[in-house]
Amino acid sequence: MVLEPRIFEYLRGDAEVLEKEPLIRLAEEGQLMAYPFHGYWQCMDTKREMDRLNALWEAGQAPWKSWDN
């Protein structure tokens, strides 16, 4: 996610959940945009997802690795 500093105007405090009210308000105001990405993406929200990504890395099959060595 890429956010402008103005995002802080939408947050009420540390307990605010970004994916709820702030993003809903941004969408209602036409301020929520998307960018088409054609590369590899995999969320890593759970241990299962982390284990899968680590296994790809360790097997040398990480599609996101784009450098040598």
PDB file of N, CA, C, O and CB in Angstrom:
ATOM      1  N   MET A   1       0.844  -1.165   0.000  1.00  0.00           N
ATOM      2  CA  MET A   1       0.000   0.000   0.000  1.00  0.00           C
ATOM      3  C   MET A   1       0.895   1.236   0.000  1.00  0.00           C
ATOM      4  O   MET A   1       1.915   1.274   0.689  1.00  0.00           O
ATOM      5  CB  MET A   1      -0.964  -0.006   1.215  1.00  0.00           C
ATOM      6  N   VAL A   2       0.518   2.215  -0.756  1.00  0.00           N
ATOM      7  CA  VAL A   2       1.217   3.498  -0.770  1.00  0.00           C
ATOM      8  C   VAL A   2       0.207   4.538  -0.312  1.00  0.00           C
ATOM      9  O   VAL A   2      -0.875   4.665  -0.886  1.00  0.00           O
ATOM     10  CB  VAL A   2       1.808   3.843  -2.204  1.00  0.00           C
ATOM     11  N   LEU A   3       0.568   5.274   0.718  1.00  0.00           N
ATOM     12  CA  LEU A   3      -0.346   6.262   1.280  1.00  0.00           C
ATOM     13  C   LEU A   3       0.320   7.630   1.329  1.00  0.00           C
ATOM     14  O   LEU A   3       1.526   7.740   1.546  1.00  0.00           O
ATOM     15  CB  LEU A   3      -0.805   5.839   2.684  1.00  0.00           C
ATOM     16  N   GLU A   4      -0.472   8.655   1.129  1.00  0.00           N
ATOM     17  CA  GLU A   4       0.024  10.012   1.273  1.00  0.00           C
ATOM     18  C   GLU A   4      -0.034  10.393   2.752  1.00  0.00           C
ATOM     19  O   GLU A   4      -0.830   9.825   3.501  1.00  0.00           O
ATOM     20  CB  GLU A   4      -0.801  11.010   0.399  1.00  0.00           C
ATOM     21  N   PRO A   5       0.791  11.338   3.180  1.00  0.00           N
ATOM     22  CA  PRO A   5       0.777  11.750   4.584  1.00  0.00           C
ATOM     23  C   PRO A   5      -0.605  12.180   5.079  1.00  0.00           C
ATOM     24  O   PRO A   5      -0.883  12.130   6.278  1.00  0.00           O
ATOM     25  CB  PRO A   5       1.750  12.880   4.785  1.00  0.00           C
ATOM     26  N   ARG A   6      -1.449  12.591   4.174  1.00  0.00           N
ATOM     27  CA  ARG A   6      -2.805  13.022   4.542  1.00  0.00           C
ATOM     28  C   ARG A   6      -3.638  11.887   5.152  1.00  0.00           C
ATOM     29  O   ARG A   6      -4.702  12.136   5.720  1.00  0.00           O
ATOM     30  CB  ARG A   6      -3.522  13.577   3.313  1.00  0.00           C
ATOM     31  N   ILE A   7      -3.159  10.643   5.036  1.00  0.00           N
ATOM     32  CA  ILE A   7      -3.890   9.508   5.612  1.00  0.00           C
ATOM     33  C   ILE A   7      -4.129   9.716   7.099  1.00  0.00           C
ATOM     34  O   ILE A   7      -5.124   9.236   7.643  1.00  0.00           O
ATOM     35  CB  ILE A   7      -3.123   8.198   5.382  1.00  0.00           C
ATOM     36  N   PHE A   8      -3.220  10.433   7.763  1.00  0.00           N
ATOM     37  CA  PHE A   8      -3.349  10.642   9.203  1.00  0.00           C
ATOM     38  C   PHE A   8      -4.586  11.464   9.562  1.00  0.00           C
ATOM     39  O   PHE A   8      -5.050  11.424  10.702  1.00  0.00           O
ATOM     40  CB  PHE A   8      -2.107  11.329   9.738  1.00  0.00           C
ATOM     41  N   GLU A   9      -5.112  12.195   8.608  1.00  0.00           N
ATOM     42  CA  GLU A   9      -6.363  12.923   8.833  1.00  0.00           C
ATOM     43  C   GLU A   9      -7.547  11.961   8.966  1.00  0.00           C
ATOM     44  O   GLU A   9      -8.590  12.327   9.507  1.00  0.00           O
ATOM     45  CB  GLU A   9      -6.616  13.915   7.684  1.00  0.00           C
ATOM     46  N   TYR A  10      -7.386  10.755   8.480  1.00  0.00           N
ATOM     47  CA  TYR A  10      -8.456   9.760   8.507  1.00  0.00           C
ATOM     48  C   TYR A  10      -8.346   8.813   9.705  1.00  0.00           C
ATOM     49  O   TYR A  10      -9.233   7.990   9.931  1.00  0.00           O
ATOM     50  CB  TYR A  10      -8.443   8.958   7.221  1.00  0.00           C
ATOM     51  N   LEU A  11      -7.281   8.929  10.453  1.00  0.00           N
ATOM     52  CA  LEU A  11      -7.055   8.039  11.587  1.00  0.00           C
ATOM     53  C   LEU A  11      -7.355   8.768  12.886  1.00  0.00           C
ATOM     54  O   LEU A  11      -6.923   9.902  13.095  1.00  0.00           O
ATOM     55  CB  LEU A  11      -5.607   7.509  11.588  1.00  0.00           C
ATOM     56  N   ARG A  12      -8.106   8.098  13.756  1.00  0.00           N
ATOM     57  CA  ARG A  12      -8.489   8.714  15.031  1.00  0.00           C
ATOM     58  C   ARG A  12      -7.494   8.416  16.145  1.00  0.00           C
ATOM     59  O   ARG A  12      -7.516   9.075  17.185  1.00  0.00           O
ATOM     60  CB  ARG A  12      -9.866   8.237  15.442  1.00  0.00           C
ATOM     61  N   GLY A  13      -6.637   7.448  15.946  1.00  0.00           N
ATOM     62  CA  GLY A  13      -5.676   7.078  16.975  1.00  0.00           C
ATOM     63  C   GLY A  13      -5.054   5.742  16.670  1.00  0.00           C
ATOM     64  O   GLY A  13      -5.309   5.150  15.622  1.00  0.00           O
ATOM     65  N   ASP A  14      -4.234   5.264  17.590  1.00  0.00           N
ATOM     66  CA  ASP A  14      -3.518   4.004  17.377  1.00  0.00           C
ATOM     67  C   ASP A  14      -4.440   2.803  17.273  1.00  0.00           C
ATOM     68  O   ASP A  14      -4.066   1.797  16.669  1.00  0.00           O
ATOM     69  CB  ASP A  14      -2.541   3.780  18.492  1.00  0.00           C
ATOM     70  N   ALA A  15      -5.630   2.879  17.841  1.00  0.00           N
ATOM     71  CA  ALA A  15      -6.554   1.740  17.824  1.00  0.00           C
ATOM     72  C   ALA A  15      -7.368   1.664  16.529  1.00  0.00           C
ATOM     73  O   ALA A  15      -8.065   0.677  16.295  1.00  0.00           O
ATOM     74  CB  ALA A  15      -7.497   1.824  19.014  1.00  0.00           C
ATOM     75  N   GLU A  16      -7.285   2.690  15.697  1.00  0.00           N
ATOM     76  CA  GLU A  16      -8.045   2.723  14.434  1.00  0.00           C
ATOM     77  C   GLU A  16      -7.583   1.609  13.509  1.00  0.00           C
ATOM     78  O   GLU A  16      -6.383   1.406  13.325  1.00  0.00           O
ATOM     79  CB  GLU A  16      -7.889   4.095  13.732  1.00  0.00           C
ATOM     80  N   VAL A  17      -8.535   0.885  12.926  1.00  0.00           N
ATOM     81  CA  VAL A  17      -8.219  -0.187  11.982  1.00  0.00           C
ATOM     82  C   VAL A  17      -8.280   0.411  10.581  1.00  0.00           C
ATOM     83  O   VAL A  17      -9.354   0.773  10.099  1.00  0.00           O
ATOM     84  CB  VAL A  17      -9.209  -1.410  12.131  1.00  0.00           C
ATOM     85  N   LEU A  18      -7.126   0.510   9.934  1.00  0.00           N
ATOM     86  CA  LEU A  18      -7.026   1.167   8.630  1.00  0.00           C
ATOM     87  C   LEU A  18      -7.982   0.573   7.612  1.00  0.00           C
ATOM     88  O   LEU A  18      -8.583   1.304   6.824  1.00  0.00           O
ATOM     89  CB  LEU A  18      -5.612   1.074   8.108  1.00  0.00           C
ATOM     90  N   GLU A  19      -8.131  -0.753   7.622  1.00  0.00           N
ATOM     91  CA  GLU A  19      -8.946  -1.424   6.609  1.00  0.00           C
ATOM     92  C   GLU A  19     -10.444  -1.257   6.833  1.00  0.00           C
ATOM     93  O   GLU A  19     -11.238  -1.751   6.033  1.00  0.00           O
ATOM     94  CB  GLU A  19      -8.611  -2.886   6.578  1.00  0.00           C
ATOM     95  N   LYS A  20     -10.839  -0.595   7.867  1.00  0.00           N
ATOM     96  CA  LYS A  20     -12.277  -0.379   8.103  1.00  0.00           C
ATOM     97  C   LYS A  20     -12.649   1.054   7.761  1.00  0.00           C
ATOM     98  O   LYS A  20     -12.590   1.434   6.591  1.00  0.00           O
ATOM     99  CB  LYS A  20     -12.652  -0.694   9.577  1.00  0.00           C
ATOM    100  N   GLU A  21     -13.022   1.845   8.724  1.00  0.00           N
ATOM    101  CA  GLU A  21     -13.540   3.192   8.488  1.00  0.00           C
ATOM    102  C   GLU A  21     -12.650   4.078   7.616  1.00  0.00           C
ATOM    103  O   GLU A  21     -13.166   4.701   6.688  1.00  0.00           O
ATOM    104  CB  GLU A  21     -13.752   3.865   9.793  1.00  0.00           C
ATOM    105  N   PRO A  22     -11.335   4.167   7.864  1.00  0.00           N
ATOM    106  CA  PRO A  22     -10.530   5.060   7.020  1.00  0.00           C
ATOM    107  C   PRO A  22     -10.576   4.706   5.533  1.00  0.00           C
ATOM    108  O   PRO A  22     -10.738   5.599   4.700  1.00  0.00           O
ATOM    109  CB  PRO A  22      -9.101   5.038   7.486  1.00  0.00           C
ATOM    110  N   LEU A  23     -10.440   3.435   5.182  1.00  0.00           N
ATOM    111  CA  LEU A  23     -10.484   3.067   3.758  1.00  0.00           C
ATOM    112  C   LEU A  23     -11.883   3.220   3.181  1.00  0.00           C
ATOM    113  O   LEU A  23     -12.037   3.550   2.005  1.00  0.00           O
ATOM    114  CB  LEU A  23     -10.004   1.630   3.565  1.00  0.00           C
ATOM    115  N   ILE A  24     -12.897   2.983   3.992  1.00  0.00           N
ATOM    116  CA  ILE A  24     -14.274   3.190   3.525  1.00  0.00           C
ATOM    117  C   ILE A  24     -14.481   4.668   3.200  1.00  0.00           C
ATOM    118  O   ILE A  24     -15.038   5.000   2.153  1.00  0.00           O
ATOM    119  CB  ILE A  24     -15.306   2.714   4.596  1.00  0.00           C
ATOM    120  N   ARG A  25     -14.038   5.551   4.086  1.00  0.00           N
ATOM    121  CA  ARG A  25     -14.169   6.992   3.841  1.00  0.00           C
ATOM    122  C   ARG A  25     -13.387   7.416   2.603  1.00  0.00           C
ATOM    123  O   ARG A  25     -13.885   8.199   1.795  1.00  0.00           O
ATOM    124  CB  ARG A  25     -13.689   7.787   5.060  1.00  0.00           C
ATOM    125  N   LEU A  26     -12.165   6.906   2.447  1.00  0.00           N
ATOM    126  CA  LEU A  26     -11.377   7.239   1.261  1.00  0.00           C
ATOM    127  C   LEU A  26     -12.099   6.810  -0.013  1.00  0.00           C
ATOM    128  O   LEU A  26     -12.117   7.550  -0.997  1.00  0.00           O
ATOM    129  CB  LEU A  26      -9.996   6.575   1.332  1.00  0.00           C
ATOM    130  N   ALA A  27     -12.690   5.627   0.003  1.00  0.00           N
ATOM    131  CA  ALA A  27     -13.426   5.140  -1.169  1.00  0.00           C
ATOM    132  C   ALA A  27     -14.642   6.019  -1.445  1.00  0.00           C
ATOM    133  O   ALA A  27     -14.902   6.381  -2.593  1.00  0.00           O
ATOM    134  CB  ALA A  27     -13.865   3.676  -0.963  1.00  0.00           C
ATOM    135  N   GLU A  28     -15.381   6.360  -0.401  1.00  0.00           N
ATOM    136  CA  GLU A  28     -16.566   7.210  -0.580  1.00  0.00           C
ATOM    137  C   GLU A  28     -16.200   8.578  -1.149  1.00  0.00           C
ATOM    138  O   GLU A  28     -16.979   9.172  -1.894  1.00  0.00           O
ATOM    139  CB  GLU A  28     -17.296   7.385   0.753  1.00  0.00           C
ATOM    140  N   GLU A  29     -15.022   9.072  -0.800  1.00  0.00           N
ATOM    141  CA  GLU A  29     -14.577  10.382  -1.280  1.00  0.00           C
ATOM    142  C   GLU A  29     -13.838  10.297  -2.617  1.00  0.00           C
ATOM    143  O   GLU A  29     -13.341  11.305  -3.120  1.00  0.00           O
ATOM    144  CB  GLU A  29     -13.679  11.031  -0.244  1.00  0.00           C
ATOM    145  N   GLY A  30     -13.768   9.100  -3.189  1.00  0.00           N
ATOM    146  CA  GLY A  30     -13.094   8.932  -4.473  1.00  0.00           C
ATOM    147  C   GLY A  30     -11.582   9.056  -4.379  1.00  0.00           C
ATOM    148  O   GLY A  30     -10.923   9.375  -5.369  1.00  0.00           O
ATOM    149  N   GLN A  31     -11.028   8.809  -3.203  1.00  0.00           N
ATOM    150  CA  GLN A  31      -9.593   8.958  -2.988  1.00  0.00           C
ATOM    151  C   GLN A  31      -8.843   7.630  -2.943  1.00  0.00           C
ATOM    152  O   GLN A  31      -7.629   7.613  -2.743  1.00  0.00           O
ATOM    153  CB  GLN A  31      -9.354   9.705  -1.714  1.00  0.00           C
ATOM    154  N   LEU A  32      -9.545   6.536  -3.124  1.00  0.00           N
ATOM    155  CA  LEU A  32      -8.924   5.216  -3.082  1.00  0.00           C
ATOM    156  C   LEU A  32      -8.659   4.770  -4.515  1.00  0.00           C
ATOM    157  O   LEU A  32      -9.584   4.662  -5.321  1.00  0.00           O
ATOM    158  CB  LEU A  32      -9.826   4.182  -2.325  1.00  0.00           C
ATOM    159  N   MET A  33      -7.425   4.519  -4.818  1.00  0.00           N
ATOM    160  CA  MET A  33      -7.027   4.161  -6.179  1.00  0.00           C
ATOM    161  C   MET A  33      -6.349   2.794  -6.185  1.00  0.00           C
ATOM    162  O   MET A  33      -5.930   2.290  -5.143  1.00  0.00           O
ATOM    163  CB  MET A  33      -6.086   5.233  -6.772  1.00  0.00           C
ATOM    164  N   ALA A  34      -6.249   2.213  -7.355  1.00  0.00           N
ATOM    165  CA  ALA A  34      -5.563   0.925  -7.516  1.00  0.00           C
ATOM    166  C   ALA A  34      -4.519   1.061  -8.610  1.00  0.00           C
ATOM    167  O   ALA A  34      -4.650   1.873  -9.525  1.00  0.00           O
ATOM    168  CB  ALA A  34      -6.571  -0.219  -7.852  1.00  0.00           C
ATOM    169  N   TYR A  35      -3.489   0.250  -8.494  1.00  0.00           N
ATOM    170  CA  TYR A  35      -2.417   0.246  -9.486  1.00  0.00           C
ATOM    171  C   TYR A  35      -2.279  -1.177 -10.008  1.00  0.00           C
ATOM    172  O   TYR A  35      -2.077  -2.098  -9.216  1.00  0.00           O
ATOM    173  CB  TYR A  35      -1.062   0.768  -8.878  1.00  0.00           C
ATOM    174  N   PRO A  36      -2.381  -1.382 -11.312  1.00  0.00           N
ATOM    175  CA  PRO A  36      -2.227  -2.740 -11.836  1.00  0.00           C
ATOM    176  C   PRO A  36      -0.786  -3.216 -11.686  1.00  0.00           C
ATOM    177  O   PRO A  36       0.148  -2.532 -12.104  1.00  0.00           O
ATOM    178  CB  PRO A  36      -2.655  -2.800 -13.312  1.00  0.00           C
ATOM    179  N   PHE A  37      -0.617  -4.363 -11.101  1.00  0.00           N
ATOM    180  CA  PHE A  37       0.700  -4.945 -10.877  1.00  0.00           C
ATOM    181  C   PHE A  37       0.715  -6.316 -11.522  1.00  0.00           C
ATOM    182  O   PHE A  37      -0.158  -7.140 -11.247  1.00  0.00           O
ATOM    183  CB  PHE A  37       1.044  -5.032  -9.355  1.00  0.00           C
ATOM    184  N   HIS A  38       1.686  -6.569 -12.367  1.00  0.00           N
ATOM    185  CA  HIS A  38       1.724  -7.817 -13.109  1.00  0.00           C
ATOM    186  C   HIS A  38       2.838  -8.751 -12.652  1.00  0.00           C
ATOM    187  O   HIS A  38       3.115  -9.758 -13.304  1.00  0.00           O
ATOM    188  CB  HIS A  38       1.879  -7.529 -14.566  1.00  0.00           C
ATOM    189  N   GLY A  39       3.473  -8.418 -11.538  1.00  0.00           N
ATOM    190  CA  GLY A  39       4.528  -9.262 -11.001  1.00  0.00           C
ATOM    191  C   GLY A  39       3.983 -10.281 -10.020  1.00  0.00           C
ATOM    192  O   GLY A  39       2.773 -10.488  -9.937  1.00  0.00           O
ATOM    193  N   TYR A  40       4.868 -10.910  -9.286  1.00  0.00           N
ATOM    194  CA  TYR A  40       4.474 -11.905  -8.296  1.00  0.00           C
ATOM    195  C   TYR A  40       4.041 -11.207  -7.013  1.00  0.00           C
ATOM    196  O   TYR A  40       4.697 -10.276  -6.548  1.00  0.00           O
ATOM    197  CB  TYR A  40       5.631 -12.892  -8.016  1.00  0.00           C
ATOM    198  N   TRP A  41       2.936 -11.665  -6.452  1.00  0.00           N
ATOM    199  CA  TRP A  41       2.470 -11.149  -5.168  1.00  0.00           C
ATOM    200  C   TRP A  41       1.856 -12.287  -4.375  1.00  0.00           C
ATOM    201  O   TRP A  41       1.113 -13.105  -4.919  1.00  0.00           O
ATOM    202  CB  TRP A  41       1.448  -9.995  -5.361  1.00  0.00           C
ATOM    203  N   GLN A  42       2.163 -12.335  -3.110  1.00  0.00           N
ATOM    204  CA  GLN A  42       1.564 -13.309  -2.200  1.00  0.00           C
ATOM    205  C   GLN A  42       1.490 -12.660  -0.832  1.00  0.00           C
ATOM    206  O   GLN A  42       2.503 -12.190  -0.315  1.00  0.00           O
ATOM    207  CB  GLN A  42       2.385 -14.653  -2.154  1.00  0.00           C
ATOM    208  N   CYS A  43       0.309 -12.626  -0.240  1.00  0.00           N
ATOM    209  CA  CYS A  43       0.229 -12.051   1.097  1.00  0.00           C
ATOM    210  C   CYS A  43       0.935 -12.980   2.088  1.00  0.00           C
ATOM    211  O   CYS A  43       1.129 -14.165   1.818  1.00  0.00           O
ATOM    212  CB  CYS A  43      -1.253 -11.818   1.513  1.00  0.00           C
ATOM    213  N   MET A  44       1.307 -12.428   3.221  1.00  0.00           N
ATOM    214  CA  MET A  44       1.968 -13.212   4.259  1.00  0.00           C
ATOM    215  C   MET A  44       1.333 -12.838   5.593  1.00  0.00           C
ATOM    216  O   MET A  44       1.976 -12.275   6.480  1.00  0.00           O
ATOM    217  CB  MET A  44       3.524 -12.962   4.274  1.00  0.00           C
ATOM    218  N   ASP A  45       0.044 -13.173   5.705  1.00  0.00           N
ATOM    219  CA  ASP A  45      -0.717 -12.841   6.905  1.00  0.00           C
ATOM    220  C   ASP A  45      -0.760 -13.983   7.908  1.00  0.00           C
ATOM    221  O   ASP A  45      -1.091 -13.769   9.075  1.00  0.00           O
ATOM    222  CB  ASP A  45      -2.118 -12.449   6.529  1.00  0.00           C
ATOM    223  N   THR A  46      -0.436 -15.172   7.475  1.00  0.00           N
ATOM    224  CA  THR A  46      -0.526 -16.332   8.360  1.00  0.00           C
ATOM    225  C   THR A  46       0.797 -17.087   8.364  1.00  0.00           C
ATOM    226  O   THR A  46       1.641 -16.894   7.488  1.00  0.00           O
ATOM    227  CB  THR A  46      -1.681 -17.267   7.927  1.00  0.00           C
ATOM    228  N   LYS A  47       0.962 -17.942   9.353  1.00  0.00           N
ATOM    229  CA  LYS A  47       2.170 -18.766   9.413  1.00  0.00           C
ATOM    230  C   LYS A  47       2.237 -19.693   8.201  1.00  0.00           C
ATOM    231  O   LYS A  47       3.318 -19.931   7.664  1.00  0.00           O
ATOM    232  CB  LYS A  47       2.206 -19.588  10.724  1.00  0.00           C
ATOM    233  N   ARG A  48       1.114 -20.207   7.777  1.00  0.00           N
ATOM    234  CA  ARG A  48       1.068 -21.085   6.597  1.00  0.00           C
ATOM    235  C   ARG A  48       1.632 -20.369   5.366  1.00  0.00           C
ATOM    236  O   ARG A  48       2.422 -20.939   4.615  1.00  0.00           O
ATOM    237  CB  ARG A  48      -0.385 -21.550   6.323  1.00  0.00           C
ATOM    238  N   GLU A  49       1.219 -19.118   5.170  1.00  0.00           N
ATOM    239  CA  GLU A  49       1.721 -18.345   4.030  1.00  0.00           C
ATOM    240  C   GLU A  49       3.211 -18.049   4.173  1.00  0.00           C
ATOM    241  O   GLU A  49       3.953 -18.092   3.191  1.00  0.00           O
ATOM    242  CB  GLU A  49       0.940 -17.033   3.890  1.00  0.00           C
ATOM    243  N   MET A  50       3.646 -17.752   5.388  1.00  0.00           N
ATOM    244  CA  MET A  50       5.065 -17.507   5.614  1.00  0.00           C
ATOM    245  C   MET A  50       5.880 -18.771   5.328  1.00  0.00           C
ATOM    246  O   MET A  50       6.942 -18.711   4.708  1.00  0.00           O
ATOM    247  CB  MET A  50       5.306 -17.029   7.059  1.00  0.00           C
ATOM    248  N   ASP A  51       5.367 -19.914   5.788  1.00  0.00           N
ATOM    249  CA  ASP A  51       6.071 -21.174   5.545  1.00  0.00           C
ATOM    250  C   ASP A  51       6.173 -21.459   4.046  1.00  0.00           C
ATOM    251  O   ASP A  51       7.211 -21.920   3.571  1.00  0.00           O
ATOM    252  CB  ASP A  51       5.355 -22.337   6.260  1.00  0.00           C
ATOM    253  N   ARG A  52       5.113 -21.190   3.311  1.00  0.00           N
ATOM    254  CA  ARG A  52       5.118 -21.413   1.862  1.00  0.00           C
ATOM    255  C   ARG A  52       6.157 -20.531   1.176  1.00  0.00           C
ATOM    256  O   ARG A  52       6.914 -20.998   0.325  1.00  0.00           O
ATOM    257  CB  ARG A  52       3.725 -21.143   1.271  1.00  0.00           C
ATOM    258  N   LEU A  53       6.189 -19.247   1.552  1.00  0.00           N
ATOM    259  CA  LEU A  53       7.151 -18.327   0.957  1.00  0.00           C
ATOM    260  C   LEU A  53       8.582 -18.706   1.333  1.00  0.00           C
ATOM    261  O   LEU A  53       9.481 -18.646   0.495  1.00  0.00           O
ATOM    262  CB  LEU A  53       6.854 -16.892   1.395  1.00  0.00           C
ATOM    263  N   ASN A  54       8.791 -19.092   2.577  1.00  0.00           N
ATOM    264  CA  ASN A  54      10.126 -19.530   2.991  1.00  0.00           C
ATOM    265  C   ASN A  54      10.555 -20.783   2.247  1.00  0.00           C
ATOM    266  O   ASN A  54      11.723 -20.915   1.882  1.00  0.00           O
ATOM    267  CB  ASN A  54      10.159 -19.784   4.493  1.00  0.00           C
ATOM    268  N   ALA A  55       9.629 -21.704   2.017  1.00  0.00           N
ATOM    269  CA  ALA A  55       9.954 -22.926   1.277  1.00  0.00           C
ATOM    270  C   ALA A  55      10.348 -22.593  -0.162  1.00  0.00           C
ATOM    271  O   ALA A  55      11.296 -23.176  -0.688  1.00  0.00           O
ATOM    272  CB  ALA A  55       8.757 -23.904   1.291  1.00  0.00           C
ATOM    273  N   LEU A  56       9.641 -21.671  -0.802  1.00  0.00           N
ATOM    274  CA  LEU A  56      10.005 -21.250  -2.158  1.00  0.00           C
ATOM    275  C   LEU A  56      11.396 -20.637  -2.162  1.00  0.00           C
ATOM    276  O   LEU A  56      12.197 -20.921  -3.053  1.00  0.00           O
ATOM    277  CB  LEU A  56       8.977 -20.244  -2.714  1.00  0.00           C
ATOM    278  N   TRP A  57      11.689 -19.801  -1.175  1.00  0.00           N
ATOM    279  CA  TRP A  57      12.996 -19.155  -1.087  1.00  0.00           C
ATOM    280  C   TRP A  57      14.103 -20.192  -0.916  1.00  0.00           C
ATOM    281  O   TRP A  57      15.108 -20.161  -1.627  1.00  0.00           O
ATOM    282  CB  TRP A  57      13.023 -18.155   0.078  1.00  0.00           C
ATOM    283  N   GLU A  58      13.913 -21.099   0.018  1.00  0.00           N
ATOM    284  CA  GLU A  58      14.933 -22.104   0.321  1.00  0.00           C
ATOM    285  C   GLU A  58      15.155 -23.066  -0.843  1.00  0.00           C
ATOM    286  O   GLU A  58      16.250 -23.606  -1.002  1.00  0.00           O
ATOM    287  CB  GLU A  58      14.541 -22.885   1.565  1.00  0.00           C
ATOM    288  N   ALA A  59      14.120 -23.283  -1.656  1.00  0.00           N
ATOM    289  CA  ALA A  59      14.232 -24.168  -2.812  1.00  0.00           C
ATOM    290  C   ALA A  59      14.806 -23.446  -4.029  1.00  0.00           C
ATOM    291  O   ALA A  59      14.970 -24.045  -5.092  1.00  0.00           O
ATOM    292  CB  ALA A  59      12.871 -24.755  -3.155  1.00  0.00           C
ATOM    293  N   GLY A  60      15.110 -22.160  -3.869  1.00  0.00           N
ATOM    294  CA  GLY A  60      15.630 -21.391  -4.997  1.00  0.00           C
ATOM    295  C   GLY A  60      14.579 -21.111  -6.058  1.00  0.00           C
ATOM    296  O   GLY A  60      14.911 -20.885  -7.222  1.00  0.00           O
ATOM    297  N   GLN A  61      13.317 -21.125  -5.662  1.00  0.00           N
ATOM    298  CA  GLN A  61      12.212 -20.919  -6.607  1.00  0.00           C
ATOM    299  C   GLN A  61      11.393 -19.674  -6.284  1.00  0.00           C
ATOM    300  O   GLN A  61      10.212 -19.601  -6.622  1.00  0.00           O
ATOM    301  CB  GLN A  61      11.303 -22.134  -6.614  1.00  0.00           C
ATOM    302  N   ALA A  62      12.011 -18.709  -5.639  1.00  0.00           N
ATOM    303  CA  ALA A  62      11.302 -17.490  -5.262  1.00  0.00           C
ATOM    304  C   ALA A  62      11.097 -16.606  -6.478  1.00  0.00           C
ATOM    305  O   ALA A  62      12.060 -16.011  -6.962  1.00  0.00           O
ATOM    306  CB  ALA A  62      12.068 -16.728  -4.170  1.00  0.00           C
ATOM    307  N   PRO A  63       9.870 -16.499  -6.994  1.00  0.00           N
ATOM    308  CA  PRO A  63       9.640 -15.710  -8.209  1.00  0.00           C
ATOM    309  C   PRO A  63       9.869 -14.209  -8.009  1.00  0.00           C
ATOM    310  O   PRO A  63      10.008 -13.480  -8.991  1.00  0.00           O
ATOM    311  CB  PRO A  63       8.229 -15.938  -8.701  1.00  0.00           C
ATOM    312  N   TRP A  64       9.912 -13.736  -6.776  1.00  0.00           N
ATOM    313  CA  TRP A  64      10.124 -12.322  -6.538  1.00  0.00           C
ATOM    314  C   TRP A  64      11.612 -11.942  -6.519  1.00  0.00           C
ATOM    315  O   TRP A  64      11.945 -10.758  -6.583  1.00  0.00           O
ATOM    316  CB  TRP A  64       9.476 -11.929  -5.233  1.00  0.00           C
ATOM    317  N   LYS A  65      12.497 -12.924  -6.432  1.00  0.00           N
ATOM    318  CA  LYS A  65      13.925 -12.620  -6.394  1.00  0.00           C
ATOM    319  C   LYS A  65      14.378 -12.205  -7.790  1.00  0.00           C
ATOM    320  O   LYS A  65      14.248 -12.963  -8.752  1.00  0.00           O
ATOM    321  CB  LYS A  65      14.747 -13.843  -5.883  1.00  0.00           C
ATOM    322  N   SER A  66      14.906 -11.002  -7.882  1.00  0.00           N
ATOM    323  CA  SER A  66      15.299 -10.505  -9.198  1.00  0.00           C
ATOM    324  C   SER A  66      16.761 -10.076  -9.249  1.00  0.00           C
ATOM    325  O   SER A  66      17.163  -9.360 -10.166  1.00  0.00           O
ATOM    326  CB  SER A  66      14.419  -9.346  -9.593  1.00  0.00           C
ATOM    327  N   TRP A  67      17.558 -10.506  -8.276  1.00  0.00           N
ATOM    328  CA  TRP A  67      18.976 -10.158  -8.269  1.00  0.00           C
ATOM    329  C   TRP A  67      19.810 -11.441  -8.252  1.00  0.00           C
ATOM    330  O   TRP A  67      19.299 -12.514  -7.931  1.00  0.00           O
ATOM    331  CB  TRP A  67      19.322  -9.256  -7.044  1.00  0.00           C
ATOM    332  N   ASP A  68      21.076 -11.327  -8.596  1.00  0.00           N
ATOM    333  CA  ASP A  68      21.975 -12.472  -8.623  1.00  0.00           C
ATOM    334  C   ASP A  68      22.549 -12.739  -7.237  1.00  0.00           C
ATOM    335  O   ASP A  68      22.477 -11.895  -6.344  1.00  0.00           O
ATOM    336  CB  ASP A  68      23.104 -12.243  -9.631  1.00  0.00           C
ATOM    337  N   ASN A  69      23.124 -13.936  -7.074  1.00  0.00           N
ATOM    338  CA  ASN A  69      23.791 -14.412  -5.856  1.00  0.00           C
ATOM    339  C   ASN A  69      22.811 -15.164  -5.008  1.00  0.00           C
ATOM    340  O   ASN A  69      23.168 -15.650  -3.935  1.00  0.00           O
ATOM    341  CB  ASN A  69      24.402 -13.251  -5.058  1.00  0.00           C
TER     342      ASN A  69
END
